[in-house]
Amino acid sequence: MKAYYHARAREYDDWIHGLGLYADRERPGWEKELSALERTLQSLPPARTLDVAAGSGYFTRFLPGHVVAFDQSANMIAVASERETAAEYVVGDAFELPFED
């Protein structure tokens, strides 16, 4: 699984936008649902948040406050970092979080 996400990092958001391999998929109501999710995330009060499995950071960018993007794939974290989606970026295993309680 780790290798799959590592290899797909640069094209990962194609699914969200219906591009590339996903261009022919019909997704009735998707844009409306995506917009609602973005608004919901943005409406949360600012907080210190750990986004586990942040991936490309697509949804991470909507979280208000100090956000740490955490993912097992260095390539996913690189994409998220390039997009400046969080305050911090960490590569690691969710089963062995490298953070204090």
Buried (B, 14 or more C-beta within 10 A) or exposed (E): EEEEBBEBBEBBBBBEEBEEEEEEEEEEEEEEEBEEEBEEBEEEEEEEBBBBEBBBBBBBBBBEEEBBBBBBBEBBBBBBBEBEBBEEBBBBEEEEEEEEE
